[in-house]
Amino acid sequence: MDTIDLRLLIGVADGDDAPTLAAATGRTESFVRRRLRGLAGRGDAVWLRQTPQGYHLTERGRAGLGTVSRALTASELLTRLLGVESVSLRHAEVVVTIAATGSIGSAATRLQIPQPSLSAQLTRIEQRWQTTLFTRTHHGIRPTALLTDALPHLRLLAQTLSCPTASSHGNEPATTAGDLQLVSEFAFHGLLDALRDQTTADVRHHVIDIPGTDWPPTMLAADICLYADLPFVSLTTPAGRDKAVAFEDPAHILMPRGAGDGRPTVSLRELADFDWLTGPPGTRNHQSVVLLCRSAGFEPRIRYTALNGASGRHILEDGLAVALTSATMMPGEKMTVVRLAEDIRVRMTVSWGRGGPASSTAQWVTRWLRAGHVQRLAALRPALLAEMRADPARWPALAGG
C-alpha cells in the first residue's frame, strides 16, 4: 500500500467515484481504477468491495478508516519533509524497524528477511528519498537529524499495516492487502519500485542463490520466483505452480578483450583450451558449463568458481577465464560478449502459485522483465533483436513487438 491508496480509501469513504478521484489525485482514471481493483481484489484482506453502483468500504476498511486518515496526514507531512511525491507504507515499516532495533541484523530478524536483502532495501529507500537516513557508529546505527524529525510520521504510517481489521467483524482475515513474497536469482534494478508504482501489490523482494536443480525452501515458500533456466539444467516446476518465460537469449560467452573481438560467434570446441569461471560446484551454472562442454566433446578446465561479485569480475577482466552468459550481460571495458555458434538458449523464468493472489502480479512482472530485456537488446545487440523479431516461430515472446 502507498500514499495514493490512502487517498483513494478516504475518497471512497467520502463517496467519490473514479473520475473524481482521478481529478483529485492528478492521476489517470485507468490508473485509479487499477488501484481500486487491487484494494478490492485481494481475497486475503480486502479494504473495498465493488458493486454495480461503485466501490464501498468493507468492514476492514471502515474499522481502519481512522488510522488511514491519520496515516494520510502523516504521509502528506512526510512528502513535504522528504521532498518526494509519495511514501510507501512498506518503506515506512522498514525504516521504523531499523530505527527501533538499532541494527540491520536485528531489524532483518524482526522482519523475517535476509540481512543482505534488508541492507539493499535500505539503500534503495535512501536513493529514492535522496537522503541519508542512518549514520553508522561502533554501537550500531542511529537516525540522522532528518529521520529523527520524520520518525513520528513514519511510525504512524507503519501502524496502518497492522491497523484494526475485520477479524472481529465477520470472516475477513487480518493480513496486509496484496502482501507478496518474491525471490529472485538476480537483482533487477528498478523492479521493486516499479511494482510499488504500477501495481497494487505490496511485495517483499529477496535476492537469493539457487544452488542446484531442486527448489530450495526459500523458493517453495515464496509467492513468485524469478530464476534462469540454463542449457541442459532446468528447474522442474513443483506441482501447484505455473510458470512463464519472461525472455530468452541465444547463449553467449563472456571473453577477455581481444580473444573474441570482431567475431560474430564462437563455437564450444574453440573454447576447449580456455580456463573457465563458473559458480561453485553443485550450482546450476557449474553443471550447465560441464554438460555444454561435454556435448562438444571435451571436459572444461574450470579453474575459478566465483561467478558473481568483484572477485569474478576481476578474473574475467584480467583475461584469466571465460564464462557462460546471456546476450544482455553488461561487459566491462576489458571484456566482450560473443554469441555461441551452437543453438543454445538461456531463459529467464517466472513462477507463481497457481490460482493464488500472486497470479496477476507475476504476469505483470513477466511483462516488465520482457520489456526491459527488449530495451537492453535494442541498446546492446540491435542486430540480434532484429534477427529474433524476424523469426517469431523461434522467439514468440518478441512477435509483434
N, C-alpha and C positions, 0 to 999 in steps of 0.2 A: 504494500500500500504506500501511496505517495501523497504529497500535498494536494494534488489535483483530485484524488479520491476523496479526501476530507471535504473539499469544496463541493464535490458532487453530492455527497451524502447530505450535507447541510442544505444544498439546493433542493434535493428531492424532498427533504423534510418540510421545506417551505412551499412545496407544490410546484416547483419549476419543471418545465418539460425540457427535452433535449435541445431544441433551438435556443431557448432562453439560457440554458446552462452553457451552451457553446458561446453565446454572446458575452455572458458574464465572465467566462474564464479565458476568452481570447483564443479558443481552440476551434477546430473544425467540428461540425456536427457529427461527422463519421467517427472522429476521434472520441468524442464524448459518448457516443452510442457504444463504442467498443469497450470503453472503461466501465460503463454502466452494466454491460453484459457480463463483464468479469466480476463485478461486485455481486451480481445476481446469479452467476452461473457456476460457482464453486460449491459442489454438493456438500463438502465437509463443513463449511462455515459461511453462510451467505448473509450479506448485510441488506440486500434488496430482493424484492420479488417483482417479476414482470407480469403484468396483467394486460388485457386488451386496452385498458384505459391508461397504461403507462407503468412507471416504476413506483414502488412503495417500500417503505422500511419494513424489514422483518422484526420479529421480537428482539433478535440480537441487535439489529440496527437501532431500535428505539431504546433498548437498555443501555447502549453505549453512546447515545447521542450527546449527552452532556460532556463525556470525555472527548468525543470527536470535536465538539465545539471549542473546548478549551485547547485541544491539540492544534486546531486550525489557527487560533490566535497565536499560539506559541510558534507555529510554523511560519506565519507571516512575519513575526518579530525576527525569527532566525534568518529568513531570506534577506531581510534588510541588514542584519548584523554581519552575515557572512558574504553578502553581495552576490547571492546565487538566485536562480529562478525558482527552484523548488528544493525540498529536502525529503529524502526517502526515510520512511519510518524504520526500515531495516538498517540504514546507515546510522540513524539515531541510536538504535539498540546497540550496535557495535561500539560506537564511541562511548556511550554511557557505561557499558560493561567494562571496557578497558579502564575508564576513569575510576570506576568503583573498585576494581581489583588491584589496580596499580601495576599490572604487568600484562604483557601479551600472552604469556603462558597461562596465567590464571584465568584470564578472560576466555581464552580458547577452550579451556576445560569447562568453564561455566556454559559457554555457548555450544559445546559439543562439536567443535570443528577443529581440524588440524592447525597447529600454531603457524606453519608457513602460510596456510590459506588465510588466516586472520591477519597476518602481517601484510599480505598482498592486498587484502580488502582495505586495511587502514591506509595504505599507500594510495590506492585508487580514490578513497574518500578525500584525502588531503589534496590530491591532484584536482579532483572535481571541485572542491571548495576553494582551491588555490590558496591554501594556508597551512601552516604547521600547527598541529593540534596538541602534540605532546613533546616534551623535552626529556632526553634520557639522562638518568643520574646513576650513581653507584647503587642506589637502593631501588631502582626500577624506573618508572616513567611518571611524570606529573604533567597536568594540563598547563598549556600556555595561558597567558592572560586572556586572550580572546576566547579560548574554550571555557575558561572559568566563568566568563560572562554568559556564555551560551548554554552551559550545562543545565541550569534550571529549566530552560525551554526544551532542551533535548530530552530531559527526563520525562517531561510531560508528554512529549511525542512518543517516547518508548512505551509509556504506560498504555497507549492506545492499542498496542499489540496484545495486551492482556486485560483490556477493559471488560466490564461486566458483559457476559454473553447470555445467550438464550438457554444455557444449560439448565436454568431453573424455570424456563418458560417453554416447555414442550420438548421437542426432540432435536433441536439444532445444536450440534457439538460446539465445544468451546476451543476452537483452534483458529489460527490466523488464516484469513481468506487467501487462497492461492499460494500457500506456503509450500514450495517445492525444493527438493534437494537435487542438484545437478552435479555430476562428477565428470571430469574430462581428463584425457591423457595429455592434452596440450592446453596451453593458455591461449585464448583467442582475445586479442586486445579489443576492448570495446563491447564485448558480448554482454557483460553484466549490466553495463549502463544502458545498452540497447534494450535488454529485457525489461529494465525498470521503466524506460521511457515509452516503449512501444507496445508492451503487453500489460496485462493486469496481474500477472503472476509475481509473487514475491519469492525470489529464487536465491538460495544459497549455493554458491559455486565453489567446488573443491577441485583443485588440480592434483591428480594422483598418478602414481606409477602403476601400470598394469603389467604384472610380472611375466605371465606366460599365456597359455592358450585357454585357461579357465577364468571364469569371472571371480574376482576376489569379493569378500563380504561387503566392502565399501560400495562396489558397483551393484551388487544384488539388493542392497538396502536403498539405493538411490531411485528417484523418480525418473530421471533422464540421465543417459550416459553418452559421452562422445568418445570415440576411440577409432584407431586406424586398423583396417584390415590389410595386412601386408601380404606380399606374394608368398604363397604356399602356407601361410599361417593366418588363419581366420578364426575369430572368436565365434563359437556356436551360441546362438541366441537362446537363453533359457526359456522354458515354457511360460506362457502368460505374458510375453513381451513382444512388441512389434519393433521393426527397425526400418530405416530408410538410409540410402546412400546420399549424403549431402553433396559430395563431389568426389570425383576420381581423376587420377592423372596417370599418364604413362610413367613408369618408374624412371628415375634419374639417378645419376651418380655424382656425388659431391667430390670434386677432384682438386688437387693443387693447381694453382695458376700456372699455366704453361703446359700442363700434362694433357689438357683437352681443348686448348684454345683453337677456335676456328673449326672444330669438328662438330657436325650435327648430331652424330651418335657415336656410341662406343659399345662394343659387344662384351659380353661377360668373359669370353675367352681372352680378350685383350687385357683383362684385369687380373689374370692368374698370377702375375709376378708382383702385384702390388700388395702392400700391407693393408689390412682393413681395420676400421674403427666401428665397433658395434656397441649395443647395450650389453650389460653384464650377461654371463651365461644363464640360460633359462628364460631370458626375456624373448618376446616375440621378434624383436629386431634382430637379435643374435641368431635365433633359429631361422628366420627368413633368409638372412645372408648365407648361412651354411647351406640351406636347401637350394637356393638360387645357384650358387657356385657349383654345387654337386650336379645340378641339372645340366650344367655346361661342361662337366667332365673334370673338374678339379676341386681340391679341398682348399678353401680360403685360408690365407695366413692371417689370422686375427691376432693382432699384437696389442690392440688397445680396446678397452671396454669401458669407456667413459663418454657415451654419446652426447648427453646433454650437459650444458653448463660450460664454464670457462675453460676447464681442462680439455674437454673435447674440441672446443673451437681452436685452442692453441695447437693441438695435434694436427688439425686439418690445415690451419693457416701456415704451419711450419712445413707442410708438404710431406708429412710422415705417413699418411694413410689416406684411403678413400672410404666413402660411406654411402649407404643407400639413402635416398631422399626422394622428394617429390618435385614437381615442376616449379612450384612457387616458393621453394626454400629461398630465403634472402641471403645470398652468399656475401662474405666479406670481400675486401679488395684482393686478398690473396687466394681466393677460391673461385671456382667456376662450376656450373651445373651442366652436365652433359646427359642427353637422353640415352637410355639403354636401347640398343638395336632390337632386342627381343621384345615381343608384345607382352609386357608385364605391367600390372597396374597396382597403384596404391589407392585405397578407398578410405574416405573419412565417413564414419557411420554414426548415426544417431539411433538410440534405442530407448524405449519407454514402456511403462506398464500398460498393458492392453486395457482399453476401456476405462482408464482412470482419469483423474483430473489433469494429468500431465500431457495428455494427447495433443491438445491444441497448442500448448507451449512448445512441445517437442517438434511439431510440424513447423511452427514459426522459426525455431532455432535452425531447422534443416534449411529453410528458405534463406535465412540470414547468412548461414555459412556458405551456401551456394552462391549468393550474390557477391559476397566478399571474395570468394575464390575467382569468380569471373573478373572482378576488378583487378585482382593480383595478376591473373593471366594476361589481361589486357595491357598491364604496365610492364610485366617482365617477359612474357612469352606471347606476343601478339600473333606471330605466325602459327604457333601451336594452337592458340584459341581459334583462329580461322580454320585450321585443319580439323579440329574437333567439331566445330559447328557445321562443317561441310559433310560430316559423316554422322547424322543423327541416329542411325541404327546402332552404332557402336558407342555413342555418347549421348544417350537420350536426355540426360539432365540439361544439356545445352540446347536442345532442339527448340527453335523458335525464340531463342534469346537474342 
